[in-house]
Amino acid sequence: MVGISSDIGASCLYVANNATNYPFDCPSLDLNYKCRCDDPAFLGTILICIDDVSETVESVSNSYNYIIDVCSLQANKKYSFRNLINVFENASTNLVEYNDYQNDYNSIDFAHLNYPVRIPQFQYDIAFDSISSLLKHRYTSTKFGAGLLAYWGFICLLGTINNMGFWCAPSILMSLNGQLSRYLRRHLFTPQLFSRNTNKKRSTKWGKFISSIVRTLPTRPQSLSIIFYIMMVVLFTSVDYHFTMPNAVFGTYSNEKLIYISDRIGIMAITQIPLLFAFAGRNNILIYLTGWSYRTFNIYHKWISRVVWIMILIHAFLYITFSNNNGDYIKRWGLTKWRWANVASICSSLSILLSSRSIRNRFYEFFKQFHQLLAVFFLIGCWYHCITLGWMEFLYTSIAFWAYDHLIRIAKILISGGILYADFHSIRLTINHSGWWRNYPGSYVFLYFLKPTMFWQSHPFTLIEPSTIKNNNQLVIIIRIKNGITKRIGNYIKNYPNLKVKIPVMVEGPYGTPIAFRSYNHAVFIAGGVGITIVYTFAMDLARQYQADILRGEYTQDEHSITLYWITPTIKTLEVCLDEIESLAKLNINFNIFITRMELISLETLKKEKEKEKEKEKDTNANIDSNRIKNNVNDDPDSFIPHVSKKKENRQFIDESSIPNKRIVKIIKNQLSGVKVNMGYKPYIKKDLTEYLRIIQGTAAVISCGPDELSRDARAGTANAILQNADKRIDYFEEELLW
């Protein structure tokens, strides 16, 4: 584990390797022992020392094996146990006592040491104390690294217990709504790291930059987990150092201090590598145990990577300083472990720098492929750096995590049917897979589009439940057109009549974890844009569950409710999700749609609308606020009217006659029962949630899926409601917005 398997063998080696006291016929800076491992006098001196100080056959055997490993791994000189015995026997016949050697050394004719020498006890004792101190320090550093792993194990254990509580003991969890519980959920578990005022955009360039950083920070529980982790790293790096002087290994106190600190940081860094591969894997078993999303583990992966990268840089800087002090910096480039350590450092630095939000968003495909390539070379660099030092078990574990994840990926592709064909109709696609698994609420798959320019890429897409199920193996996906592969797919589809085409694909899935919100009396879903695809599957599943509970007589109609807010910029998404909207309308769901950038208006009044826009805006907002106050005073959830923004979006006025699909016209004119469409405005989610959750009676779950800003508002609104409502349990859940 610590690179030195025998303290006796290492002590004898370091005494004999002192070129000042024992000037064997080799360069003084023979860092990889290429010359010394080929010198019988040098080896004989070490083996005689081992024989003198060893008390058992086992210690002799361990020491011999250590010397064999050093010469094999560093000098590429292969010795067998029998070879060393022959060297020892030859050295025994040519041995010179240390005092006699000193007389020769002081003579004028002395040039190089060409015979084995018996090492005096006092030199061995100094070396043994130095090696023992170094070994103890390395064991301590390894334990600290294991402590960091245990910390994340404890965090995941808490997540698992919490998840098991939601699934296995919901009644007990619902009863935990005391003042302490509500305070912790309001201030610790639910909100963002900073308040909404801190998150809002600033007007200055510097303010906008700060705001962009703040808005990308993790949630408060995630941030606290990361902060405690960083504090533990700093603490473990700073304590429990014991230095030994005189020191046969490092010579001076300053060198010993440099190496001890560098080793501590480097060892702790290498122990964290398994976390990087475990948390980055799609098939991370902890996702199912904790109920956390892949995004949550990816956030932890990013921050642990940053911490490890800083540790690697400090480790490298201190070792470079040490080698400069010794004057052997250039010589060290001849060491395999030194060269590959630099490869690993460069790969980690490039990986961190290229994963910045601006580069990742602008060149996502390049980032993704290059990031994986850098990870491979980083692991190779760590392998060749540590193979002569130890701690390989952490690299074995990392490789095992990586291999497991990719084997499961391949298995999921094969189980799904291998190469399939996706039927595209605009941005909606249908795939008939093997039927060996069925999609569930919150599930998603990774798709490989088998085209010459993109077959190596895979991207996650949410599965939605078909409004009309033609067969049990049907997958339906709505694609959100962005840059990269989805843009190329969109451009490809445009070339075909009626936007219909078949494309060969491979399906890797399913992924995703369901949410345990069936035990709540009420559910509030908030979706932004294509986030409706995720919310739809949850809402449909929950509505059926509620209906079944009512039919069994477990609840009455008034004890259950489902409210859905969908904010989308244009009616284009409505056209794609038309069947799903009509399916939701058939169920007892309070469905509110906000089309923020379009407003339905007749051609006759279009000119007047533009001329009187300011006056009409004031009158409209005044009427809405007045009606809302009047209705909400009665605390009636069914008559609740959401807040709307006082500032209208950049709207596009459309005429009813310009919409060819009459089903869409029926929806936006509020002629579809159960669906309320608001055009030209967006809701104040934060205020609406706080107010609505106050009105309803019974426990409530808030489920959000949309852009970051929408999710932040949903978190803030839920957090406020938690503290204000002592008579009911309110919890917040967030789903990841995929492609």
N, C-alpha and C positions, 0 to 999 in steps of 0.2 A: 504493500500500500504506500509506503513512504520512500521507496526507492533504495533503501539500505536494508537488506535482509539479514545482515550479520554485523553487530556492533564491533565484534572482535576483528573480523576481516576488514571492515572499513577503517578501524583505528590503525591497524598495521599498514594498510594501504596509504593512508594520509601521512604517516611518519616517513615511510620510504619514498613518498612522492615529493618530499621537501628537497628541491634541487640544491639548496644551500648546504644542508647537512649531508645529503647523499647524492653527490654529483655523478649519477650513472651516465653512461655514454649515450645520452639522448638529449634532445632540446629541452631547455628548462620549462618552456610552455608547451609541453606535450599534453594538451587538454583532453584529447580523446584516447590517450594511452597507446597509440599505434606503435610507437617505438618501445615503450616500457613493457608492454605485454609481450614483446618479442625478445626481451632481454632476460636471459636466465639469471643474471645477478640480481636484477630488480625483483623478479618473481621469487627467487630463492630467499631473499631477505624477508619478503612478506610471509612466505610459508614457514620459515624458521620462527618468525615472531608469533604466528598463529599457534605453532606447536608449543612454544614456551609458555603462553598465557592461557591456553585452553585446558580446562579441567576434565572435560568429557569428550568422548568420541563424537557425540552429536554436535557439540560446538565446533569441533574441527571440520566435520562434514558441512555444516552450514556456512562456515567461513570459506571453505573451498568452493562451494557452489556460488557464493557471492563473487569471488574472484573470476570464476568461469563466466558468470553473467556479465561482469564489467568488460572483460576482454572480448566477449562475443558481441555484445550490443553496441559498444562504443568503438572498439578497435577492429572489429570484424575478424578477430583472431579466435579460432575455435580450439578449445581444449576439452579433453575428457578428464574425468577424475583420475584415471590411470596416468595421464600425461603429467598432472600436477604432482602426483606421488613420485614420479621419476625425477621431476625438477627438484623436489624436496630432498630426495636421497642424494642427488648430485650436489646440492647445496650443502648438505650436512658434511660432506667430505672436503669441501673447499671453504668452509665457514671461517670468517675472521671475527675475532672479538672486537667490540667497539673501541676499546682503549688502544688496541694494536692498530686499528684502522685510523684512529686519530693521529697516531705517530706518523703513519704514511701520508695522511692528508696534509700534515704540517711540513712535510719534506719538500724540497725544491723541485724534485723530479715528478711530483704527483700531477697527473692530468685528469684522468677519469677513473671512476670506481668500476672495476671489472670483476668483482667478486662479491658474494653475499656477505652481509654483516649482521651480527646479532644486535638487535635494537635494545638499548638499555631500558630498564623498567621506568625510569622517570619520564622518558619521552613517550613511552606507551601510555602511561597514566594520564598525561596531559591530553593526548589524542583521544583516549577513551572517554575522558570527561567531556571533551568537545563534541564527540560523536553522540554521546548519551544526551547531552543538552539539545543537540540538533534534532535527534529522534523524538525526544519529548516534545519539542516545539512543533514538529510536523504532526505528531499525533494530536496535539492540542488543536492545531489549525484544522485538521480533518474533522475533529469532533465539533468544532464551531461550524464548519460547513454542513455537517450532518444536522446540527441544530437549526440551521436555516431551512433545510429540507423538512425537518420536523415542524417548523413553524407553518409552512404551507400545507403540510399534512393536517395540522390542527385547524387551519382556516377552512380547508375542504371538509373536514369532519363536522365543523359547525354548520356548513352549508348542507351537508348530507342530513344531519339531524333536523334542521329546519325543513328541508324538503320532505323528509319522512313524516314530519308533523303535519304538513299540509295534506299528504296523501293518506296516511294511516290513522291519524288522530285529529281530524279537522275540528271536532266538537271541543276538544281540549284547547286547541289553538284559538278558536273563536272566543273562548272564555277569558283568554289572556288579553284583556283590554283595560287594565288598570291605568293609573296615572303614570307609573314608571314605563309600562309597555308603550303607551301612546307617546310619551316624551321621547323614548328611544327611537320609535319608528318615525316620529316627526323630525327629529333633529339628527339622527344617525343613519338610519337604514334607507330612508326614502329619498331625500333631496339630493340635488347636485352638490358638488364640492363647495361652490360659492352661490350666493343668492342670485336671484334673477336680475337685480340692479347691477350686480357686478358683471353678469354675463352679457348685458346688452351692448350693442355696438357703439363705439365712440366715433366722434366726428373727425378727430385728428388722425394722422397717419400712424403715429405712435400708439394712440388709443386703440385704433383698429387692429394693430398688430397684437397688442396686449389682449384685446378681446378675442382675437382668433385663437390665441394660445389657451386662454381660460375656457373657451367654449369646447375645446377638445379634451379637457381634463376628464378623468373618470368621475363616476358618481362618488358620493361621500363615503359609503362603506368600502368601495374599491380603493379610493384614495387613502383612507385610513389604513387599510391592509398593506398598501404599498409603502406608506410612510413608516409604519412600524417595522416593516422589513428593512428599509434603508437604515433606520435607527439601529437595528440589530447588527447590520453589516458594519456600521461605524463603530459600534461598541465592541464587537468581536475583533475588529482590526486594531483596537486601541489598548487592549488589556492582556495581562498574563504573559509578559515577556520576561525571560530569565537568561541573562547573558553570562558567559563563562570566559574568564581570562586567567592565564594565557590560553590562546586558542590555536590549535594545530591546523584547523580547517580554514579559517578566514584571516588569521594573522592579527589584524588590528580590531579594536573595539568598534570603530566606525564602519568597517566592512561587515563585521558580524551583525551590527544593527541594521544595516542596509538589507542584508540577505534575509534576516529574520522577518522584517516587515514585508519584504517582497514575497518571500515564501508564504507568509500568512495570507496575503491578498491573493496570490496565484492559486494556492490550494483551495481557498474558499471559492474562487471563481470556477475552478474545474469541477467542484462538487455541485455547482448549480446548473451545469450543462444539461443533465437529464430533464430538469424542469423546462428548459427551453423547448426541447423536442416533445415532451409530454403535453405541454399546454398548447403547442402549435398544431397538434394533430387533429384531424377531423374526427377521428374515431376515439377520441379521448374518453375513457370509461367514466371519468369524473364528471363529465357533462350530464350523464344519466343519473349518477348518484346525487349530485348537488342540485340538479335542476337548473344550473346556470347555463347561459347560452354560450355558443362558441365564441361570440364576440367578447364576453367577459373574460374567458381564458386567453383570448388573443390580446386583450388589454394587459393582463398580467404578464403574458409572454413578452410584450414590448417593453414593459418597465423593468422586468428582470433582466432582459437583454441589455438595456441601457446601464443598469448597475454592473453587470458582468463586464461590459465593455470598458467602463471606467476603471474597474479593478484590473483588467488586462493592461490598460495603458499605464497605470501606476506600477504594476508588476514589471512591465518592460522598462519603464524609465529608471526604476531603482536598480535593475540588473545592468542596464547600460552604464549607469553611474559607477557601479561596483567594478565593471570590467575596465572602465576608463581609469579608475584608481589603481587597478592592478597592471594597467598597460597592456592588456591582452584583448582589447576590443576587436581588432582586425583578425587576430588568431581565432577568435570564437566563431567567425563566419565559416571556418572549416568544420564546425560541429553540425551534424545533421539536426540535432534537437534545436540548435540556435536558429538555423535557417528556416525550419518549419514553424518555429515559434513566431518568426517574423511574418510568415505566410498567414498564420492564424490571426495575428494582430491586424494585418492589412485587410483581410477578409471581413473581420468583425467591424472594423472602422468603416469600410465601404458599405457594409450592410446597414449599419446604423444611419450613416449620412444619407444613403439613397432611400431610406424608409421614411424620410421626412414627409409631412402631409402634402406639401406643394409638389414635390417630385412624384410621390406615389399617385396622386390624383391626375397629374398631367401625363405621366408615362406609366400607367398601371401595368400594362402587359410586359413592358421591359423590366419594370421593378420586380414583378412576380417571378419571372423566369430567372433573372439574374440573382435575385435573393436566394432562390433554391440552389443555384450553382455556387454561390458564395458560402452557403451553409455546408455544402459537401466539402469544399476545400478547407473551410474552417475546421471541420471535424477531422479531416486528414492531417491538417497541421497540428492539431492537438494530439492526435494519435502518435505521430513521429516525435513530437516534443516530449510526450510522457512515457513512451515505451521504455526508456532507460531510467526514468525517474519514479514511476509508480502511478497510482490512482487510475489505473486502466479500467477498474470496475465501473467507474462513472461513465467512461466512454463506451464500455460494453452495454451499459444500460441505455445510454442515449441511442446507440445503433439499434438496440432491440425495440425501443419505442418507435423509431423511424420505420424499421422493417415491418413491425406489427401494423402500423397505420397504413402503409402502402399495400400490404397483403390484404387487409380488409377492404381497401378501396377496390382492388382488382376483383375480390370476391363479390362485392356488391354490384359491380358492372356485369359480371357473369350471371349472377342470380337475377338481375333485371332483364336479361335476355341478350346481352352482347350488343351487336349492331342492330339498331332499330331505325324506324323512319318517323320523323315528326311532321305532322300536317300543320303548316302555317296558314293562318288566315289573318292578315294584318299582323298585329303584335300578339295574337293569341295562337298558341300551338297546342296540339293534342298528340299524345303518344300512347300507343298500345304496347305495354311491356309484358313480361313473362307471366304476370299474375301471381307470382310467388309471395308477394307482399302487397299490402294495401296502404294507401296514404291515410294519414290521420291529421287532426287539427294541429297546425304548427309545423307540419313536415315540409321538407324541401329536399331537392336533389341537385347534384352537380351535373351539368350537361357538357359533353364534348361534341362540338359540331365538326363532323368529319369532312371538312373542306381543306384543300391543299394549304391554305394560308392560316388555318386556325385549329387544326386537329389536335395539337398538343396542349391547347388551352382548355381549362374547365372553369365554369362559373356557377354559383349557386342560384337557383330559382325556386320560388315558393310554389307549392302545389295547392291548387284550389279544388274543392269538391265540385264535380260537374253538376250543373243544375238539372240535367236530365242524364241519368246514368244508363248508358247503352250497354256497357259491360264492366265487369269488376276490375279489369286490368287497365282502365283508362286513366291517363294522367293529363291534367289540364294546367297550363302555365300561361300567365300573362307577363310579357317581357317589358321591362322599363328601358326604353331606348336612352342610352347614355353614350359616352365616348367608348372607343375600343371595339370589342367584339360585337356588342349589341348594335352599335351604329353600323358596322359592316353588314350584320345580318339584316338590319332594316333597309339598307341600300340595296342589298341583294334581292329582297322580297319585292321592292318597288318595280323591278324589271319584269314581273310576271302579271298576267291578267287577273284582275279582281284580288290582287295581293295574295294569291294562293299558290303554294309550292310545297313540295316534299323535300326534306333535307335529312340525310343519314346522320344519326346521333348515337352516342352511348350514354346511358343513364347510370349514374353512380348515386345510390341512395337506398333507403331513405335516411335522412338526418333530421335532427330537431327533437326537442322534448316537449311534451304536452304541459299545459298549465293546470294546476289543481285549483280551479275556481268554482267547481260545481257545488260546493257546500255553501256558497254565499247566496243571500236572498236576492241581491241585485248585482248586475254587471253593467259597467259603462265602458264601451269600446270607443277608442279614438284612433282614427286612421288618417294618414296623410298621403294623398296621391295613390300610387300603386300599393301602398300598405293595406288597402282594402282587401287584397287577395288573402292576406294572413288573417285579418280580422273577420272576414267572411266565414272562413272555415270554423273559427272558434264560435262565432255567433250562431251559426246554423247548428253546430253540435250542442251548444248550450240550450238553444231554444227547444230542440227535440227532447233534451233531458228534462227541462222544465215542464214541457207538455206531459211527459211520462209521469213525472212526480204528481202533477195535478190530476191526471187520470187515475192514479193509484190512491188518490185522496190524501196524500202526504202534505200537500200545500193547497192553498186556494189561489185563485188568479191574482189577487191583490198582493200576495206575499212574494211574488216573483216579478222582476221586470228586467228587460234588456234595453239599454239605450246605446245608440250608435251615432257618433259624429264622424262624418267623412268630409275632409277638406281637400278639394281638388281644384286646379286652376281653370280647366276648361271642360266642355261636355264630351271631349274625345274619349276620356276614360269611361264615361257613362256608356258610350256606344259599345266599348269592348266588354264591359261588365253588365250589359243589359239583362241577360238571363239571371245573373246573380242578384241584381237589384229586385227583380220581380219575384224571385224565390224568397228573399228576405221579407218582402211586402206581404207575403201570404202568412207569415208568422206574426206572433204578437211582439213586435219589436218597434220601439220608438226610434225611427230612422231619420236623422237629420243630415242633409247633404248641403255643403257650402261650395258653390262654384264661384271662386273669388275673382276671376278675371273676365267674366262674361255676364251680360244682363239681357234678358229677353225683352224686346220692345217692338212696337209696331212702327212701320216706316213713316206713318203720318206724324207720330210724336217724337221721332228721332231728332229732328231739328230742334224742336222745342226743348227736348231733354238736354241737349248740349248747351243751349242758351241759358237754361235755368238750373244748371247742375249744382251750383253752389247753394242756391236757395232750397232746392229740393233735398239736398244732402242734409241740411240743417233740420228741415221739417221731418224727414224720414227718421233720423236718429232720435229726434224728440218724441215722435210717436212710438218708436220701438221701446225707448226707455220708459215711457209712460205706461204702455201696455204691459211691459215686463214687470214693473213695480206693482201694478194693479193685480196681475195674475199671481205673482209670487208671494204677495202678502198672505194669500190663503194657504200657502205651503202645500200646494197641490202639484205633485210631480207630473201629472198628465198635462197640466196647463203651463208647464215651465217654458219660458221663452228665453233662448240664449242671448247673452250680450253679443253685439256685433261691433266690429271696428268702426270708429268714427271716421277713419280715413279710408276711403274706398281704394281698392286695388286699381292698377292700370287696366281699365275694363275695355272689353270689346263688345259693342252693342250688336246684337243679332236679331233678325226678324224671324218670326215663326215659319214663314213661308220658305226660308232658306234652309230649313232642317228637313231633309227628305224622310227621315225615319219618324213616323208618327208615334211610335212607342216612346221615343225620347221626348217628343213634344208633350205627351201625356204626363211624363214624369216631371219635367221642369215646370209645367203649369199646375203642379200639385193636384193632379187628378188621379194619382195612384194611391190608394188607401194605405196608410201606415208610413208613407214617405213624404217628408217635408223638405222642399228644395229652397235654398236661399241663394240668390244670385247677386254677385257684385260685392259681397261682404264676406268676412271671415269671423269666426267666433272668438271671444276672449276665453280661451280654454281654462286658464288659471282661475278666473272669476267664476265661470260657469260651473266648474267642478266643485269648487268650495261651496257654492250656493246649492247646487243640485244634491250633493251628498248630505247637506244639512236637512233638506226637505224629506228625502226618502226615509222609510222606516225599516230597520233591519241591517244586517251585515252587507257590505258592498265590496266588489273587486273592480279596480280600474285597470284596463288593459290598453296599452298604447303601442302603436306601430307607425312610425313616420319619420320625417326629418328630425334632426337633433333639436332644433328650436321648438318644434311641437312637443317632443318628448320632455324637454325641460319644463315647458309650461304645464304639462300634465303632471309631472312629478311635483312641481311647486303647489299646484292646486290640490292634489291629493294630500300632500304633507300638511297644508293648512287645515284641511278637513279632519285629518286624524286627531289633531290636538283639540279641535273645537267640538268634537262629538264623542262624549264619554259613554253614551248609551249604545254604541254599535261599533263593531270591528270593521275597519276599512284598510284594505291592502292594495298595494300598487304592483303591477306586473308590466314588464316591457318586452316586446318582441323585436327581433332584429329586422331592419328593413333591408331586404336582399334585392337582387337585380330584377 
